[in-house]
Amino acid sequence: MNTALRTRGRPAGLSGDALLDVAREVFLEFGYGGASMDEVAKRAKISKSSLYREHSSKKALYTAVVHSWAHAGRGAMRPSLERLRGSGDLRRGLIELAETMRAGILSPPVLEMRRLVTAEAQSQPEVARMYLEESWNTNIRNLGETLKEIARRGALRIGDADAAAGQFTWLVIGAPLNARLLGAEIDEPPVEQAVDLFLAGYATA
């Protein structure tokens, strides 16, 4: 068989976002300490030298993985926020948003990444801060801007929109998030309870 033809037919190794997806799988499976560049290179079907050309160290690769994940998720709530802005029924709109938030924040992939970043927060504090800012804090600010807009229409009475957004988020996901991170099963309170408690504090009527 012609060697050149066999080489051209060989599947190409992974790079870019596809490589980061593989690296994320490795970090989630082994943790930061147990993950190796050898394993990432093997699963990505590239040489270690190719991997190091794209990411100069395991720390650089881990940082890129977390940044990519946070960047991809920071706009996840925008469609629901747009629907909330256009909703003629504030309570119904907030309930829909709360359901979306629970489904997203409590999904297995998101919880797995939160566990990974939390586990490495002391040894990789700058990555944890970046994750917090680019993921959680960005989504809180986006929600705050939406609540501020609704308040300008007169439906809500809000002083600090970011604080209100944080309170809404924790009312919706606090108890189930805590339970799932600790591997516990609880009867999750209906999101309607969280919405009604939020409206009791902020609704104008």
Secondary structure, DSSP 8 states (H G I E B T S, - for coil): --HHHHHHHS-----HHHHHHHHHHHHHHHHHHH--HHHHHHHHT--HHHHHHHSSSHHHHHHHHHHHHHHHHTTTTHHHHHHHHH-S-HHHHHHHHHHHHHHHHTSHHHHHHHHHHHHTTTTSHHHHHHHIIIIIIHHHHHHHHHHHHHHHTTSB--S-HHHHHHHHHHHHHHHHHHHHHTT-------HHHHHHHHHHHHB--
